[in-house]
Amino acid sequence: MNPIIDGPTVFGHIWGIDLRQFYISMNRLNGMMKWLPKIPRVE
């Protein structure tokens, strides 16, 4: 267990939630990319 992320402190608790939300967001983004492979990208 990482004491910074999984620690009992308020900051650690919020940081842990932020990391989970970020991970879920990345998974959703990857899922959208798989479902929508034909959309042209603007570079």
SULTABEL-V327827 format. One record per backbone hydrogen bond with DSSP energy under -1.0 kcal/mol. CO is the residue of the C=O (numbers start at 1). NH is the residue of the N-H. If there is no record, write none. Layout:
co:CO nh:NH
co:CO nh:NH
This chain:
co:2 nh:6
co:9 nh:13
co:10 nh:14
co:11 nh:15
co:12 nh:16
co:13 nh:17
co:14 nh:18
co:15 nh:19
co:16 nh:20
co:17 nh:21
co:18 nh:22
co:19 nh:23
co:20 nh:24
co:21 nh:25
co:22 nh:26
co:23 nh:27
co:24 nh:28
co:25 nh:29
co:26 nh:30
co:27 nh:31
co:28 nh:32
co:29 nh:33
co:30 nh:34
co:31 nh:35
co:32 nh:36
